[in-house]
Amino acid sequence: MADVPQPSTDPTPVAPGPVPGDDFPFPVAEVEIGEDAGLSVRDRLLLKLLGARRLALGSTSKDRLWGWLGPALVALLAGGLRLWDLGRPGNLVFDETYYVKQAYTLLRVGFEAKWPDDPNPAFEAGNVDTFLSTADYVVHPPLGKWMIAGGMQLFGGAENPWSWRISTALVGILAVFLLARIARRLFASTAMGVLAGGLLAIDGMAIVHSRTGLLDNFLMFWVLVAFGFLLLDREQARRRLADRVAALVDSGREIGRYGPRLGWRWWRFAAAVSLGLACGVKWSGLYFLAVFALLSVVWDATARRAVGIKRWWEDALLADAIPAALVMLPTAALTYLATWFSWFRSPSSYMRDWAAEHPGEGVQWLPEALRSLWAYHQKMWDFHTGLSAEHSYASKPIGWIVQWRPTSFYYRDGSDGVTGCGYDECARVITSLGNPVLWWSAALAIVATVVLLVWRKDWRATAVLSGLVAGWLPWFAYPDRTIFTFYAIVFTPWVVLALVYVVTVLLEATERDRTARGWVIWAVTALFTVIVVMSIFFYPIWTAMNVPEWFWRLHMWLPSWI
């Protein structure tokens, strides 16, 4: 029994409510988390590994109800903001000129076909079958385009601009629901979960990408799904560890140098599949695979240390890290390979017969099809690493977090025939600009999250920062590449989580001081009221509404926004 970890004997009051579990008989608020608290070994380990707040979450029927109803309501709000007049504008917006037409030809002929010169006017007018019979050279994997194609197939065909965007809109709505559920579990608070989902629902970056047929929203979705699966895996693994260590102790044995194995990790396997799908949208999903795999192993190591395993670091390496690598990496790789199913199936796909046409070249030990795909990937890699063309909306990643140079997706004014706004000069605009108050506040919150991680060693801070490390920091390694602020959509959920995390910490820190808590609630309410007002104000320039040109200029707070 001496080897069983003993949590602090200081009283640790938490929110009232019974802890779920067959043999936990006391309301958490009424016990002291210590050796004399009358708790079983298993329950003391669970409190150590998961925390009383997490164990109390969902302990009442009201909380369980709002745990689903709250996320559903903010998803309903997101649906209204994303689906309303989704077909506006009826033009191909920004990079829709590539992905929408590529998606359509995938649907029609099974590969991304070339188009004649200047095909957009005909395509936008409903003449969608002017594509050529030869394959086009494309530089992104096919899954995101297949997701766009699915929307076309199910919702009206390529003649309807609404169908170009319905898939990304539905994914954006589902992402709001998922983030609310993820934040609820991460912060052990239904209110904070709903707040996180609500912020994503009204953010401009999320709204614009959910109303535009680009790939990045799909990438964001799949990495968010993977993150949610890893949170579930963390909890399941810790519950298993508590059960198995408690069984050892209850049988009279000691915890030695090494701990118990935890068995097959289905949630981690699901996360690997999701990350493979993310890579099947864009290769930058690889960064999330690397960071999330490391994060999962770190969580395992800290759990083994917490229960008193003497050689916890070695145990985590042998029992968790190596098995995780052996499962996650091949699973993600095979999933990614599966996203190329149409390329394998279509003899006319780009470079499909490269190996047959270049005998003796490439990776000789691979089968012909894989050798051709490998050569294609080398060509794609050369494109991505060598992309340095000038673009008026290119931006450095240092400015992304404060939306220094947002990307203009669409602009039409009177010179393009835009009228009918009630003024002489009108404009229709889509600017991929995050809610400025939200993003500027979140930039400060990210700094605070780093400080809290160093100061408090809070695992939640690590989780919040993981998405930013994977989605934002890698772009600093490409100073000469042409990159854009709209790439930030991929880590936007973690921008929101950073802000909500700081709010959570402030509320927790003032739990026992009614006056201080009142000030925190007042400040947070004021901040989020301003964020809501800003979203209402900016919504017309996120959605191509017909507005006076002076109204558009009223939103251009910085010269770099024009």
N, C-alpha and C positions, 0 to 999 in steps of 0.2 A: 504493500500500500504506500510505502514511502516514495515509490517512483511515480505515483499518480500526480499529475500537475495539480497544485492547489491554487485556485484563484484567490485574489485578495480577500481578506476577511473584513475589509471595510464594507459597510452597507452600500449597495448599489441599487437605489430605487429606479424603477423604470415605469413605463406606462402600465396602468393596471390591466389585468386580463390574464387568464390562465394560459400557460405555455402549452402548445399542442404536444401531445405525447401520451402514451398509454400509462406511464408510471410517474408523471409529474403532477403531484397532488395539490400544489399551492399556487395561488396567484403570485406572479413575479414580484409585484410591488410589496408583498408582505414578508419576503424572505431576505436574508443576507446571503450573498453568494460566497459562502465559505465552507470550511470543513464541518462546522457545527450547524449548518443550515438544514440538515435533515434530508438532503437530496441524495439520490443515487449517484454512483460514479458516472453513469451514462449522462445524467442530466447536468452534472457539473462540467463534464467534457463538452456537452452541447453548448452550454452557456459560454464556455471558454472559446469555442471554435466559431460560433455563429453570433453570439451576443444576445442579450435578453430582448432587445428591441426586435430583432429579426424573428425570434421565437414567439414573441407576442403578436406579431403581425398576422392579421386574419383570424385572431382568436375570438372575435365577436361576429355575429351574423351581419351586423351593419357594415363592419369593415370589409368583410368578404363581398358583400353586395357592391359597395362602392369601389372595391378593387377591380371589378369588371365594368360597372356602370360608368364610373368616372372616365376611364380610358375610352369607352365607347362614345361618350358625349363629346370629348375633344376630337375624336376621329370623325364624328358627325360634323363638327365645325370645320375640320380640315376638308371634308368632302364638299361642303358648300363652297369653300374658297377655291377649291381646285376644279370642280366639275362645272361650275356656273360658266356658261358660254365658252366652253373649252375649245370650240372650233375657231375662236377669234385669236389671232387673225387667220384668214384662209390662205395664208402664204406659208411656204417653208421658212422656218425661223432659224437663223444662224446655222448651226451644224446639222439641223434637220435635213438640209440639202443632201447630206451624205447618208445619214443613218436611216431616214424614212424610206428613201428610194432603195437603199441596199436591203432593208427589211422586206420591202415589197417584192424585190426580185428573188430573195430567198424563198418567199412564200410561193412564187410562181414557178421558178425553175430550179430551186434548190441550191443556188449559189448567187453571190453578189455579181450581177451583170453590169457591164458598161452601159452608159447612156450617151445619146448624141449630144452635140454641143447645145448649150442653153436649153436644157430640157424642162426647167422649172415652170415657165409659164404654161406649157401644155399640161404638165402634171397637176398643177394647181387648178387648172380649168377642168380637170376630170379625165383628160386623155393620158392615162397612166401606163399604157402599154407601148411606149416608144423605145423601151430599152433594147439593147443590141443582144446578139447571141453569144458574145464572148465574155469571159470572166474579167472582172475588174480587180485591180490590186488594192486591197484594203489592209489597214494597219491595226485593226482591233479584232479580237476574237468574236465569234458570231452570236454568243448567247444573248447579249443585250438587244441585238437586232431581231433575234427570234422572239424576244418578249414584245417588241414593238409589233412584229408581224402577227403575233397572237391577237393583239388588239384589233388589227385590221381584219383578221379572219372572223372574229366574233362580233364586231361592232360596226358593220356597215361598209367595209371595203376601203381601198385607198382613195376613192373619190371623195370621201368625207374627211375633212381635216380633223374632226373630232376623233376619228379612229386612229389617227397618227399618234395621239397623245393619251388615249384612255389607259393604256397599260402603265405608263409612268405616273399618271394621276392616281390609279388604284394602288400602285406601289407606295406612292407618297402618303396616301391616306393610311395604309396599313402600317407604314413606318411610324406615324404618330401614335397609333394604338400600341405598337410594340415598345416604343420609347417610354410611354406612360407605364406600362407593365414592368419594363426593365428598371426604370428609376424607382418605382415602388419597391421592388425587391432590393435594389442597391442601397437605398436610403432608409429602408424599413419604415416607409411612410406612404400611405395612400395619397395624402394631400400633396406631397412632393412629387409623386409619380404623375398625378393629374396636372400639376403645374408644369412639369417638364414636357409632357405631351402637348399641353396648351401652347407653350412657347414655340415648339416646332410647328404646330398647326398654323401659327400666324406669322412665321418668319418669312421674309421676302425671298431669301435664297431657296428655301424649301418650296415655296409656292411657285416660283418661276420654273424650277426644274420639274415640278410635278405637272406643269402645264406645257412642257416642251419635250418633243421626242428626241432627247439626247440619251447618252449611255450612263452618265454619271449618277443619276438618281437610282438606277438599278444597282450600280456598284455600292452606293451608300446602303441600299436596302439589304443586300446580302451580307455585308460586313456587320451591319447592325443585328441581323439574325444570328450570325455567328457569335457575337458578343453576348446576346441573350442566352444562347445555348451554353456558353462557358460559365455564365453566372449560375445557371442551373446545375452544371457539372460541379462547380465549386461547392455548392450546398450539398449535393448528393454525396460527393466524396467525403466531405467532413462528417456528414451523418453516418456514413459507413465506417469511417475511422473511429468515431465515438463509440459506435456499437461494438466494434471488434476489439478495441482497446479495453472497453468496459468488460467485455466477456473474459478477456485475459485476467484482468484484476479480480473480477468476481470469482474466478475459478482458483484464485490463490497464487497465480503466477505473477512475475514481475515484468515490467516493461524493460526490455533490454536495449542492446545497441540498435536493433532494427525492429521496425514495426510491421504490422500486418499488411498484406497486399489488399488492394481495394477492388479487384475484379474488373470486368469489362466496363468501360466508361461510355455508355451510349450517347450521352449528351456531348461529350468531347468528339465522338465520332461524327455526330450531326453537325457540330461546328466545323469540322474539317470538310465535310461535304459542302457546307455553305461557303466556306472560303475558296474551295475549288470553283464553285459557281461564280463567286466574285471575280476570280482570276479569268473566268470565261467571259466576263464582260469587259474588263480592262486589266492589263498586267499589274497595275498598281495595287491590285488585291494581294499581291505577294508580300507587300510590306505589312499588311494586316495579318497574314498567315504567320510571318516571323514574330511579330510583336505579341500576338495573342497566344501563340504556342509557348513563348517564354513566360508570359503572364500566368498562364495556367500552371506551369511547373513551379513558379515562384509561390503561387497560392498553396500548392501541395507541400512545398518545403516548409512554409511557415506553419501549416497545420501540423506536420509531424514534429516540428520543434515545440509547438504549443502543448502537445499531449505528453511531452517528456521523453521522446525517443532520443537516446544519447547521441547516436551518429545520424542525426536527422538529415544533414546535408548529403551524406553518402547514400542514405536510404532513399531520399527524394530522387537522386540521380538514377539509382538502379531500379527502383520500384515505380517511379513516375516519369522521369524525364526521358529515359530511353524507350520505354513502352509508348509514351506519347509521340515521340518522333517516329517510331515504327508504325504507328497507326495514322497520325495526322498527315505526314508528308506523302506517303503513297496514296492515301484516300483522296487528298486534295488534288494530287497529280492525275489520278485516274478520273476523278470527276471533271477536271479541266479538259482532259483528253476527250471525254464523252461529249463535251459541249461542241466539239468539232464533227459531230456525227454527220451533218449534211455535207461537209467537205469530203469526208471519206466516201459518202454514198454517191456523190455526183462526179462522174468522170470529167466533166467540163470545168470543175472548180479550178481556181487560180493555182498554178504550179502543181496540180494534182499528179501529173505524169513526169514531174521533174526528174525523178530517179531513173525512170526508163529512158529519158532523153539524155541523161548525163551518166552513163555507166562508168563506174570506177571513181566517181566523185562523191563527196559527202561522207556521212558516217556509215561505213560499209557493213557493220554488224547489225544495223537496223533493217527491218523489212522495208520493201520499196515504199510503201505508203507512208510509213513513219519517217523514212529518209527524206521523202519529198516535203513532209510537214516540217521537219527540222530545218531544211533549207529555206522554207518559207519563213519560219520564225527568225532565222538569221537575217533575212531581208527586212522583216518588220523591226527587229532590234536596231539595225543600221538606220532605219528611218527615225525611230524614236530618239536615239542618242545623237543624231545629227540634225535634228529639227532646230533651225535657228533663223527662220525667215522673219522679217520685220512684220509686226502687226501693231496697229494703233492701240489695241486693247491688251497687249501683252503686259504682264505685271510680275513683279518679284514677290516671292512668297512671304517676305517679311511684312508686306502690307496687307496680306489677305485677312489677317485677324481683325484689322480695323477697317476693312473694306475700302482701302485707299484708292484702288483703281478697279471698280466693278466693270463687268463686261456688258456692253450693249448688245443685246440679242436682236433687237428690231427697232427701227426708227423710220417713220413715215410722217411727212408734214405736208403743207399745202402744195409744195412743188411736186409731190407725188399724187396730188388730187384729193388729199384728205380735207374734207369740209364737214359741216353739219354740227359743229360743237357750239354754235351760237356766237362765235367770234370770227374775225377775218382770218386769223392764223390758227390752225388746229394741228394736232399731232397725235399719233398713236405710237406708243413706246413700250418696249419690254427691256427693263434694265435688271440684270441679275445682281441685285443689291440686297444684302441682308438688312433686316431692320437695324438701323444704325445704333439706336439706344441699346438694343439687345446685345449687339456685337461689341460695342465699346464697353459696356458693363461686363460682358463675358471676358474681354481681354484682361481687365483688372482681376476678374475672378480666377483666371488661369494662373496669374502671378500668385494670388492668394493660395490657390490649390497646391502649387509647388512648395510654398512656405509651409503649409499645413502638412504636406507629406514629409518634409524634413523634420518638422517640429514634433508632430504627433505620430508619425509612422502609421498613418491611417490607410488601410487597404483600399478604402473607397476612393481616396485621392489617386492611388495608383491606377485603379480601374478607369477613372475619368481621364487621366492623362494618357492612358494607353492608346485611345483612339486618335488623340492629337499627335502623339509620337508617330503612329503608323500612317496617318493621313496627311500630315502637314510637314513634319520635319524632313522626310526624304527629299522633298522638292528643293531644299536648300543645296543639295548636292549637284544641281543642274543650273548653275548661274547663267549659262549661255543658251539654254534651251528656251524655245518659245512656249511659255506657259501662261495660264490665265487664272484670275481670281475665282472663276466659277468652279474650278476644281475643289474649292473649299466645301462644296455640298457634301462631299464624302465624309468629312469629319464634323459637319454641322451638328449632328446629335450630341457629340461630345463637347462642343461649344456650349450647348444648352445645359448639359449635365454639369459642366464646370460652374455655371452660374447657380444652378439649383443646389449643388453641393455646398457652396459657400453659404447660401441661405439656410440650408439644413444645419450646418455647423453653428451658425449664429442662433438659430432657434434652440438647438440642444444646449448651447452654452448659457442661455438665459432662462432655462426651464424653471429654476428655483427663485428667480428674481422677477416678480410680476411687472415692476416698473420698466426694467431693461427689456423684458420681453415685449411689452407694449410698444416701446420705441422701435424695436426690430420689426414688429408686425406693421407698424405705421410706415416705416421706411420702405419695406418690401412691397407693401400695397401701393405706395406712391410710385415706386419704380415700375412695377408691372402695369399700373394704369397708364403711365407714359408710354410704355412699350405697345400697349394695345392701341392707344391713340395714334402712335406713329405708324402702326400697321394699317389702320384705316386710312391715314393720310397718304401712304405710299402705294396702297393697293392699285390705284389706277395705272401707275407706271410699271407695275409688275405684270399687268394683264392686258395691255394694249387697248385700254379704253380710250375713246375719242375725247380728248381734252383740249382746252386752249393751250397754245404754245407757252404762254406766260405761266400757266399752271405747272407745266412740265419743268420750266426753268426754276420755279419756286422750290422744286425738290432737289435741284442741283446745288447742294450746299458747298461742295468743294469743286474747284476747277477741274480736278482729276476725275470727277464723276461724269463729265460731259464727253 
